[in-house]
Every structure is written in structure tokens, then in C-alpha cells.
Amino acid sequence: MWPLLPLLLACGSGSTDDDDARQYVAVLAQIDASEEQAREERENALLTALAQCASLESAQWHGDCGLAAIQSLAAQTEHATDDLLDRCEALPTPLNRSECAFQVGEQRDDAAACEASGPFADDCRMHLFSRRLAKIDADKQTLGDALETLAAQLSFDASDPRPWIAASRWWLGQSEPLDRNRCTALQKHDAATDREQLCREAGAQLYNDRLNHARDTRTYPCGGGDLPAMLQTAPDSQLEQIRIDREKADLCR
């Protein structure tokens, strides 16, 4: 789990920082071992590890160590989210505290924790939005209404295009061939943004990404023949022109 361990174990010249580094390595090993313990023992082990992190003199080791312990508490236990955020606030630097709240928000699927993650708040909320897309029940609401509700739950402004771009890529990626006519399902007459247009633009981005994949994996049929399923589209002159232009530019070089 912790790729720096061998390097840290090799370090050491007797300084306080080296002592912190060795204790940091030992605490991370305790955190890893906690995954195999019973629930109550696991939480106690992680709280002990967190207390040991706080004893490190170096702000860097203290912060990194505490972040690892709190992330594991959020992922592996039922420790109260509010208490986890309080523990985040005890970390030594603003960056540590923001990263910690971000990890708690992600592990707990909790938008309130995202709000405490400072410069990472938007990324945190976008991650939660993308994760929750697959849980939308289109039988209970129209897709556009369901996405609007989800965006509002995560405090996105009605005019913010980002959740609609993410939703569009997810929506269009659900079926082959790629069909941007499906974008009409996202539009709403009183919407603050042109969701259908955002969806069509996201579809073009998605198609370019698929072309990139075909180029990088050498699966684009440069010698002729049928396109692979992931590159097939419903009739769409813009996507067809993108493919033709890309074929000349980079797909077959």
C-alpha cells in the first residue's frame, strides 16, 4: 500500500527527522496490519496509530502519517464522520487538513466533508457526483430531473456546466454505437444552461478519447475495414468529420 516504505527504511543518520521517518514506517505497517483485524480491534489499532502520528516532531511526517491513519479510519471503520473531520483539523498544515477532509468525503460519500476540503472541495464533489450517477433510478424521474436533483444535493450551481458534462459522458457511454441524439433526454425548457449542447460537446470529447485509445492500442483500421464497435456512431456528420480529420492527422501515422 505504501510504496515509499523501502526507501524510508533505507534512510537514517540518527537525526530527529530520521527517527520520525522510522516511526512513520512503523505506524504505516500498523495501519496496513489493521485491515486483517476484527472491527473493534481495527478501530482501536488505528486510533493508537493516529496518536503515534501526533507524537512525530516533523510536521511533514506528522501530517502524512495522520492523513494515512484518518483515511483508513474513514474506509475501514464506522467512526463518526464529524469526529473524523475534527481529527483532520488537528493535522499540522492547511494542506494536510484539506487533503484529509477530501479523503473523508470520498470514503464516506459525504458532501458535507467535501465542503471542509478547501481547494479540493470542487474535485471532491465532482467525484461524488460521478460515483452516484450509476445509482440514478430513471424509472422514478426523467433523467434530466434526476441529474438536476443530484447536482443540487452536491451544491452545484444551476449554471455550472461541469456536472452536466460528466453526466453526459456517462450517459452517452452507456451504449454503442455512440448516439448524441440521446442528449435530448437531458434538456429542460427552463434550465439555466443548454444541457443538450453541453451533452453534444461532451460526446465529441468522448469520441476523441475513444479515437485516442484506438490510436494508442493500434486498433484503428488504417488499412480499411469496419470500425471497432467503440468507434461506431449513429449518423452524425460532425463525429464523422472528426474521425476523418484524425485519421489524416494522427490515427494512422
C-alpha positions, 0 to 999 in steps of 0.5 A, spaced: 500 500 500 505 504 501 510 504 496 515 509 499 516 504 505 523 501 502 526 507 501 524 510 508 527 504 511 533 505 507 534 512 510 537 514 517 543 518 520 540 518 527 537 525 526 530 527 529 527 527 522 530 520 521 527 517 527 520 520 525 521 517 518 522 510 522 516 511 526 512 513 520 514 506 517 512 503 523 505 506 524 504 505 516 505 497 517 500 498 523 495 501 519 496 496 513 496 490 519 489 493 521 485 491 515 486 483 517 483 485 524 476 484 527 472 491 527 473 493 534 480 491 534 481 495 527 478 501 530 482 501 536 489 499 532 488 505 528 486 510 533 493 508 537 496 509 530 493 516 529 496 518 536 503 515 534 502 520 528 501 526 533 507 524 537 512 525 530 516 532 531 516 533 523 510 536 521 511 533 514 511 526 517 506 528 522 501 530 517 502 524 512 502 519 517 495 522 520 492 523 513 494 515 512 491 513 519 484 518 518 483 515 511 483 508 513 479 510 519 474 513 514 474 506 509 475 501 514 471 503 520 464 506 522 467 512 526 463 518 526 464 522 520 464 529 524 469 526 529 473 524 523 473 531 520 475 534 527 481 529 527 483 532 520 483 539 523 488 537 528 493 535 522 499 540 522 498 544 515 492 547 511 494 542 506 494 536 510 487 538 513 484 539 506 487 533 503 484 529 509 477 532 509 477 530 501 479 523 503 473 523 508 468 525 503 470 520 498 470 514 503 464 516 506 460 519 500 459 525 504 458 532 501 458 535 507 466 533 508 467 535 501 465 542 503 471 542 509 476 540 503 478 547 501 481 547 494 479 540 493 472 541 495 470 542 487 474 535 485 471 532 491 464 533 489 465 532 482 467 525 484 461 524 488 457 526 483 460 521 478 460 515 483 452 516 484 450 517 477 450 509 476 445 509 482 440 514 478 433 510 478 430 513 471 424 509 472 422 514 478 424 521 474 426 523 467 433 523 467 434 530 466 430 531 473 434 526 476 441 529 474 438 536 476 436 533 483 443 530 484 447 536 482 443 540 487 444 535 493 452 536 491 451 544 491 452 545 484 450 551 481 444 551 476 449 554 471 455 550 472 456 546 466 461 541 469 456 536 472 452 536 466 458 534 462 460 528 466 453 526 466 453 526 459 459 522 458 456 517 462 450 517 459 452 517 452 457 511 454 452 507 456 451 504 449 454 503 442 454 505 437 455 512 440 448 516 439 448 524 441 441 524 439 440 521 446 442 528 449 435 530 448 433 526 454 437 531 458 434 538 456 429 542 460 425 548 457 427 552 463 434 550 465 439 555 466 444 552 461 443 548 454 444 541 457 443 538 450 449 542 447 453 541 453 451 533 452 453 534 444 460 537 446 461 532 451 460 526 446 465 529 441 470 529 447 468 522 448 469 520 441 476 523 441 478 519 447 475 513 444 479 515 437 485 516 442 485 509 445 484 506 438 490 510 436 494 508 442 492 500 442 493 500 434 486 498 433 484 503 428 483 500 421 488 504 417 488 499 412 480 499 411 475 495 414 469 496 419 470 500 425 471 497 432 464 497 435 467 503 440 468 507 434 461 506 431 456 512 431 449 513 429 449 518 423 452 524 425 456 528 420 460 532 425 463 525 429 464 523 422 468 529 420 472 528 426 474 521 425 476 523 418 480 529 420 484 524 425 485 519 421 489 524 416 492 527 422 494 522 427 490 515 427 494 512 422 501 515 422 
